[in-house]
Amino acid sequence: MKSTFEEIPEQYKINNLVHQNTYLVGGKLIPWAGETSEVYSTISSTEDYKPTLLGTIPTLGEKEALSALDAACSAYNKGKGLWPTMKVENRIACMEKFVEQMKTKREEIVKLLMWEIGKSLPDSQKEFDRTVEYIYDTIEDYKQMDRDSAKFEKNSGVNAHIRRGPLGVVLCLGPYNYPLNETFALLIPAIMMGNTTIFKPAKHGVLLITPLLEAFRNSFPEGVVNIIYGRGRTVAAPIMQAGKVDVLALIGNSKSANALQNQHPKSNRLRLVLGLEAKNPAIVLPDADLDLAIDECIAGSTSFNGQRCTALKVLYVHETIVEEFNKRFSAKVDALKFGNPWEDGSKLTPLPEPEKPAYIQELIDDATIKGAKVINTKGGETTENYIFPAVLFPVSKDMRVFQEEQFGPVIPIVPFSDIEEPLDDMAESNYGQQVSLFGKDVKTLAPLIDTLVNLVCRVNLNSSCQRGPDVYPFTGRKDSAVATLSVHDALRSFSIRTFVASKDNDYNNAILKDLMDSKASNFVSTDYIL
């Protein structure tokens, strides 16, 4: 997609480069005068195609990475730090201060989302607003958790005051496809529960964190949030090798997660919170409402160009309806508008990874050599920053597009005659996140649902796969996830049940009463947060 600078609406132009020349460690924005990395957008601002320079970020090294780790360890201070021992209501006040400052940066962040990762204007706005809503929902859920804990229990002659406590130091690494929302789905609950954090933004979607650095610095005590830049191998590896990280929180690729956790010298002490890849299938049964199934499969496979872990990445369609499905589905894919993110009606937008079109072409070539055909007219048409979604049929197991998580605009369709075929494939798959099931006969659906819930963690009935609403569990089996991320579950993933116990006798009870009356302890408290 070519666009001259003059054609870009004024409010979306990049008039000033973003030169991020500081990083946040120990509550200070530390100036950086060393090596920097240029950040480009694949969206062009010139008549002849050329990537657009957006700005620069620091290329930090091992020394700076370990200084961030030291700051996080110092702030946690073996559990004695200000943040892990702070009253819940005071931690909430810090988070409320942060989100109020964050809301003032909406326009700036939305613009950077469009330029950095090519996300459409409505989706960029939705990502920002959804993230703000997620923070507020997390605050409310944390309040309720604290209310539920504001009591003593007695069992077998032992009084217990049970709460959830922090785990320690968290290394947080987010993904490029939702660089704000999914990153904050890790970072916010980790902070909220009293952990201290080191956060490295993703390679794409890195500059949009810049407007929030001061808000992080202003809202939280020193060392609670540390933000560093650089290559993962250079900065994340030495942090893990030091053995001081208690939680690895990562949304991305299982190979990266495995490589990092293997560098920790005491892996049994490392808690993992991981959102990883998926190969979510759609299963279209013979009695499915074809109009509904096609619309949902279009949304599931092409939203944000298929660059979502929850995207539909393979479509199983029953052989009795596959011809009609293919004809109508292909026509709808070809009708999708490709354009720059701010253009009205753009459903397909430039890909943020310069090498992605060539990779998708490799998958298409491999499939066509092995017997598949591109069945939509525009499939595989390539520009400098895009390759139009190719609908491939019939796809078989020996094709790369069947085996690999494509994470981009190519849609494999597999015909089936026996429902055991897709079920067997799902059982053999390395992934187990979600499935979309299209049909209406209850006698057919009921046993299928009973099986599918044991292969994946969410069965979407007559609808495409998705993460939200954020109050619902978001997790996966096998290589797709470790731990559960939802507003409710994430707070628990980043914490551990911990309690004070005492034998029920006059001596101990008098001490407990004094503890509560004096309000000297932030942990032993029956105060109720309104």
N, C-alpha and C positions, 0 to 999 in steps of 0.2 A: 504494500500500500504506500503510494507516494503522496506527499503533501508538501506544498510550499509553505513557508513560514507565514505568508500573508493569508493563506487559506485557513489557518488554525484560529479558532475563536480566541479573542483577546484574553479571556479569563483562563484559558488553558495553555497559553504560550509559556515556554520556559525562557523568561526574560533575563533571569539571573541564575548562574550556575550555583549549585549547592556545594560549597567546599567545607566538608566536615573536617575541621582541623583540631578537634578535641575528642577525648574519650572520657567516660565517667568511671572513676575508681575512687573508693573511699570517700564519697560525698563531694568530690572535687572534679570539675571539668578540666582535665589536664591537657595543656596545649601540646600539639604534635607538630614537629618540624622535620620529621624524617620522611622515609619513603611513603608515597601515596599510590593508590590505585584509581584509575579513571573508571567512572560508571557511565555506561552508554545505554541508550534506549535503541531497540531495533526499529522504532518509529522514526521515519525520516522527516526532516524539516526543510528539505531542499528539493528542487525540481528533479535533479538526478539523484537516485537513491544513495543515501549515506546515513549511517547510524548517527543519532543525535547525542552529543556529549551532555550529560546532566550534571556532572560534578565529580568530586573526588572524595575518597575516604582514606583514613590512615591504614597503612599496612604494618600492623603491630607485630612484634616478635615475641619470643619466649619470655623475655624479661618482663614485658608489659603484661603478658598473660598471667604470669606468676604473681605479679603485684596485685592483680585483680583477685586472684585466689587468696592471697594474704589478707586483702581487705575484707573479703567475705568471711574468712575464718576468724579474723579479729572481731568483726561485728557479731558473729555468733558466739565467740569467746567461750567455747566448751559448754554452751547452753546458758551462760551467765550474762550474755549480752543484753543491751537495752531492748532490742527488737524481740528476741525469743521469750523474754520475761515480761514484756509489756502487757498491760491489760488489753483484753479483746477490744473494748470500746475505743481505746486509743489507737490501736492498729487500724480499726475501721475508719477513724477520723483521718488518718494519713491517706488511706486509699480514697476516701471521698474527696480529699483535697487534690489528689492526683487526677481523678477523673474529671473534676471541674476544670482543671487547667487543660486537660487533654481535649475537651470539647471545643475549646477556642481554636484548635489547630485543624479542624475538620477540612476546611477548604484546601489547605496546604497539603495535607496527607492524601486526600482524594486525588488531587492533581498528580502527585508523585506515584500513587498506585497505578494510574492510567499510563504514565510514561515509563515507569520502571518495569512493570510486568504485563502491560497491554490489557489490563482488565477494563471492561466497559464502564462508562460513567455510572449507570444505575447500579452495577455490581460493586463498583468501588465505594459508592455512597452507602450501599447496603453493608459492605464489610465494616466500614467505620461505625455506622450506627449500631450494627449488631454487636460489635466489640464493646461499645459503651454500655449497651443493654446487658451484656454478659457480666461486666464489672458490677453493675448495680444488682443483678440477680445473685452474684457471688456474695456480695456484702449482705444481702437479705438472708441467704441460706446460712451464712456464717453466724449471723445474729441468732437464727433459730437453733443452730447447733449449740450455741452457747447457752441459750435459754433451756434447752433440753438437758444440759449438763449442770445446771445451777441447782444441784441437789446432792444429798447423801443417800446411799443405799446401804441396807444391812442384810447380811446373809451369813448364816452359821456363826453368829457372834462376832462378825467383823464388819465395821463401818467402812465404806469406800466412797471416795469422791473421784469420779471418773471423767476425764476430759480427753481431748485430743491435743497432742503436742507436736512441735516441729521435728523434722528429721535431721536438719543440719544445713549443709552447704549444697546448693543445687546448681548444676551446670545446665543451662537452658539453650537449646538450639532449635530454631524455628524453620519452617519451610518457605520456599519462594512463592508458592501459589496462593497462600493466605498469610502473607508476611506480617500482617497486623493481627487478624482474628485468631488464627491457630497458634501463633506465637504467644499471644496474651492468654489463650486458653491454658497454656502451661505456666507462664510467668505470674499471672495474677493470683491464682490459688496457691502457688508456691510461696509467694510473698505473704499473702494473707494469713497463712498458717504459722508464720513466725520463722520461716527459713530465710537464709540469706542467699543471694543469687549472683551468678555470673552469666551474662547473656551475650551471645554473639549472633547478630542478625544474619539472615540468609544472604547468599551471593547476589541474588536479584531481589529487589525490595528492601534495600539496605538504607537508602537515603531517607525514606519516609519515617525512619526512627529519629532522624535529626531534630524535627520540631518538638520531640517529646523529652529530649535529654534534660532540659532545664526543669521540666515538670517532675521527672524522676528525682533529680537532685533536690528540688525544693520540698518534696512531699515526704521523703523517707529519711530515717537516720543514716549517718555515714556508713557506707559499706553494705547496706541492705540490698541495693541494686547497683551492680557494676556492669557497664556496657563496653565491650571491646570489639575491635574490628580486625580483620585479617583472614588469612587462609586457615581452614579448619585444622589441617595437619600441623600448622605452625603454632597456633594458639590453643586449640582444644586438646591436642595430644599431650603437651607437657602438663596441663592442668590435671588430666586424668592420671598421668604417670606419677604425680605427686602423692596420690592415694588419699587426698583430703576431701574429695568430693563424696558426698553421701547419696546424692540422687543425680542420675543422668536423665534429663527430660528432653526428649528429641522427637520431632515430627519430621520424617524424611524417609531415608532408605535403610533397609535392614543391614546392608553391607556396612554402611557408615556406623550404625549403632553397634554392630558386632565388633568392628575395628576399635571403636572407642572403649567399649566396656572391657575388651581384652587387654587394654593398656592399664587398667586399674589393678594395682598389685594385690588388692583384697576384694575380689569380685563378690564374695559372699556378703560383704558389707555394703555393696552398692545396690540401692533401690533403683528400679527402672520404671520410667513412665514414658512409653513409646507409642507413637502413632506412625505406622509404617505403610508399606505399599499394599495394594489390593488388586484383584482382578474380578471385580464384581460382575456377575452375569445377570442377564435378563432371561427369563424362561417364558415364552409366549405359547400358551396352550391352544388347542384347536378352537375352543369356544370363547377365546378372548374377544373383547370389544376392540376391533382392529384400529378404529380411529383413536381411541384412548391409548392403546398400547403404542401406536406409532408416535403420537405426541409425547408421551412420557419417555420413550426410548430416544427420541430426538433430543429432548431436554437432558436426559441422563448421559448421553454420549457426546454431545457437542457443547454443553455449557462450559464456558471458559476453555473452549477448544479441547475438552476432555482432559484438561490438566488438573484433575482432582482425584484424590485417592478414592472418593465415593463415586466417581464416574462409572457408567456402564461401559465395560471394556470388552465384552463379548456378548452377542445376542444369539440365544438358542431359539429357533422358531420351528414349530412343528411343520413337517413336510407337506401336510395338507393345505396349509395356508401360506407357505413361505413365498410362493410366486407372487401372490397378491400383496403380501407384506413388503417384499423387496421393491416392487414397482412403486407403491405409494410412499414408502420410506425414502427411497432414492430421490424421488421428485421433491419431497419436502427438504431433504438435505441440500439439494441444488438450489432451492429457493431461499436459503439462508443468506443474509446480507453480510458481506465482508467489508469492514471499514475501520477507520481509526476509532479509538474508544469513545470519543466525545460525539461521534456522529449518530444521529437519531436512527434507531432500528438496527444498529450493528450487533449482530449475534456472534459473528466471528471476527476476531481482532488479531493484530500481529503477535507472533510468538516471541516471548522474551529471550529464549535461548537461541542464539544465532545458528547453532548446529542442529537444531531440532528438525527443520524441513528435510535435511539430508538423511537423518535417521529414519524418519517416517517413510521416505522414499525407499530406503533399504528394506523396510518391512513389506512395502507394497511389491517391490521387485521379487523378494523371496516368495511371497504368496502367489504371485502370478506365474512364476516359474514352476511352482508345485501344483498348479491347477485352478487357482482362484481367478476370478475376473473382477475388475473394477466396474461395478454395475451402475454407477451414477455418472452422468455426463461430465461434470466438473471435477470428479475425483482425481486428486494428484496434481492438479494445476498448481504451478509453483511461481511465487514471486520472491523478491529478495528476503522478505521476512515472514512468509507464510506458505503453507501447502494446503490446498483445499481438501476438506475431509473426503477420504476415499472409502466407499462402502464396498467391502470385499465379500464375495460369495462364489462358491461354497468354500468355507475355511475348514481345514483339517488339523489334527493335533500336531502334525510334523512341521507346521509353519511357525515361524518366529512370532508372528502377530498373535498366535494362539498362546504361545508359551510366555512371552514377555509382557510386562505391564507397559503398554505403549505410551501412556501419559501424553497424549497428543491426538491430533485429528486423523484417526483412521479407525474404521468401525468394522470388525469382523462379524460375519453372520454364519452360524453353524446350523444346518438343518438337522432335525432329529425325528425319529419315528417312535422310539421307546423312551419314556421319561427316565429310565435308568441311565441313559447315556449322559445327560447333563449332571445327574446326581453322582455318577461314578467320577466324572471329570472334577466336580467340586470336591469330592472326597479325596481325590489324588492331588489336588492343587496345594501349593505351598501357602495359599492365602485363605482367609475365612472371615471376611468383614461383613458384607451384605449381599442380598440378592433381591431382584425385582421379579415378582411372580404375577403373570397376567392370565386371568381366567375367571369363571364365575360358578362352575358346578361345584357345590359344596362337598359332594362325595369324592370328587377328585382332589379338591384343594386341601381338605382336612388332613389326610395322611401325608400329603406333600409338605404342608406346613410343619407337621410333627417331626418330619425328617430334617427339613431345612434349618429349623432352629438349632439343631445339633451340629450343623455344618458351618453356619455363620452366626452372627450375633444380632442381625436385624433382617427380618423378612418384610419387604415392602410390597403390600398387596395392591396390585393395579396402580403402582406409582413408582417413579424413579428413585434410585438410592440417593440418600442425602445424609448430612450430619445432623441438621437441626430437627426440631427445636432443641436448643442447647440444654434444656432441662432433662432431655432423654439421654440414656446411656450411649456413649460413643466408644466402641471398643472393637476387638476382633480376635479371632483365633489364629493359631499357628504363627506365620510370619507377619501378620497384619497389625498386631498391637500387643503391648504389655501394659496392664492397668486400664482403668476406665476413666474417660474424660467426659464429664457433664458438669453442670454447675454443682450438683450435689456430690457426685463421685470424685471430682478432681480435688476437692478439699480433703477428702479422705485419702486419696492417692498420695498427697504430699504431707501426710501426717501419720501419727501412730497413737493408738490408745495408751494412755498413761494415767496413773491414779495414785492417790494417797490412801493408804489403808491403816486402820488401827483397831485393836481389839476393843470391843464394846464394854468398857468399864468406867467407873466414875473418874479415875485419874485422867485417862485419855479424852473422855468426853468433855471434861472441863477445859483441857488444852484446845480441843477443836472449837469449842464455843468462844474461847478467847481469840483464837485465830480469826474467826468470822466476825466477831464484834469489833476487833481492832482494825480489820481491813488491811492488815500489814502484808498479807500475801496476795499476789495477783492471781495465783492458781487456785488456792482454797478460797472460794467465793461463791455465795449463793445469790449475788446481785443479779437482777433480772434486767436485761437490756430491752428497753421499750422500742 
